[in-house]
Amino acid sequence: MYKNIFNSDTWKREEHMAVRECVGYYLFTHQLMEVTGPDAGRFLDWICPNNIASLKVGRDRYTTILNEDGEIIDDVVVMRLDEEQYWVSTLYGTKLDDWIYYHSENYDLDSYEITEDWHMFSVQGPKSQEVMNAICETGVDGLRFFETRMDVISGMDVRINRGGFTGEKFGYEIYCSPDDADAVQEVLDAAVKEAGGREITEFQVFAWTLPTEAGFYYMRDLAHTNPMEVGLDRNIVWDKEFIGKEALLKIREEGPKREMVGFEICDSNEDHCILSAQYGGPGEPVYIEGEDEEVGRVRKLVYSYVKNVNNGYILAVKDKLHIGDEIKINGTECIITGKNWL
C-alpha cells in the first residue's frame, strides 16, 4: 500500500506553497473564552506560567497552561482587549471553561465561551500585508506582531490581529461576526486572488504541514509533556506564582527525563509505514540500532514542502538522540534534525 501520502499530493503542495511564496487564507475559528472583571488579569497570571498581567491593552501573548503536576493541558494566546477584558484563544474551549470555573472561586471575574459570536479568517504569507491593506479601511502598516485592533472591511466592523500558526513573517487574523462572514470572505477572496494567492482548504495543510515546518506544535503533540521537555520553558516567568510551579521547579532541578527532537525520512520518495501519534495511539516506537531499549515514540510525521522531506517530531528519552544521528524507524532510514524546516 502506498503510504507516502503528502509527497504525492499535488493539491496539498500547491496550497502549502501558496502561503510560503504568495498569500493564502483559511477559515479556522479557534474556540474563544472571554474573561472579564477586576481580577481577570490577576487570575490569568495565576493559571498561566507566562506573564499576563503585564500585557498592554491591544497586545497578545502566547503561553501554556499547566496542571498541578507541571504537565501542559493547553497552549493558548491571550489577548488583552481592554483594562478588564481578555480573550483566550484555544482549541479546547470546553475543557478550559471548566478549568477556569474550578480555579476562579476567589477571583472577581466572569468567563464565557464566545466562540459562536465570532468567525476567524487567517491570512498568511509574504503578500498578506498587501491584501490586508487593500481591504481594511485603516490598514495594517505599523501593526506589530501580536497586536490587535478594530478596523472596518466594506462597512463591517472587524478585529484584526497580527499573528498566525504558519511561521510567516506577515500573517493576520480577521475576527468578524458570523452574520458578516460570507461578505467578508467574498472581499477577502477577491483580494487574495488579485494578489496571486488562493484559499487554503486542506486542514492538514494549515494545521499540520505549515506549522510543523516552522517548528510549531499542535496541542495533541504536547499531551502529557511538560514545558521543559518540549522547549517551551522560555515562556515561563519563574519569579511569579502559577499553577504547576512547584512541580516544574523540581523538574528543572532534576532535569527533564524526555525531550522533543526533530527527524526526517532520508529518502523523500520512499514509501513508509511509520505510525504517528497525531492519528491516535502511542506512535511508532524508536530504537537505536543494536539496542533493545525503546528510546522514543513518533509524535508527528508530516511533510515539508519547502525542503521536500517527510518531517516530524519524536518524544525521546533525554540525550539518547542527537542531531545527525541516523536511525531506522520500522525499517525506514531516518535522521535526527532540528525542529525547524524553513
Sequence and secondary structure as in RCSB ss.txt:
>XXXX:A:sequence
MYKNIFNSDTWKREEHMAVRECVGYYLFTHQLMEVTGPDAGRFLDWICPNNIASLKVGRDRYTTILNEDGEIIDD
VVVMRLDEEQYWVSTLYGTKLDDWIYYHSENYDLDSYEITEDWHMFSVQGPKSQEVMNAICETGVDGLRFFETRM
DVISGMDVRINRGGFTGEKFGYEIYCSPDDADAVQEVLDAAVKEAGGREITEFQVFAWTLPTEAGFYYMRDLAHT
NPMEVGLDRNIVWDKEFIGKEALLKIREEGPKREMVGFEICDSNEDHCILSAQYGGPGEPVYIEGEDEEVGRVRK
LVYSYVKNVNNGYILAVKDKLHIGDEIKINGTECIITGKNWL
>XXXX:A:secstr
    TTTT HHHHHHHHHHHHS EEEE   EEEEEESTTHHHHHHHH SS  TT  TTBEEEEEEE TTS EEEE
EEEEEEETTEEEEEES HHHHHHHHHHH TTS  EEEE GGG EEEEEESTTHHHHHHHH SS  TT  TTBEEE
EEETTEEEEEEE  SS  SSEEEEEE GGGHHHHHHHHHHHHHHTT EE   HIIIIIIHHHHTT   GGGGTT 
 HHHHT GGG  TTS  TTHHHHHHHHHH  SEEEEEEEES TT       GGGSSS  EEE TT  SEEEEEEE
E  BTTTTB EEEEEEETTSS TT EEEETTEEEEEE S   
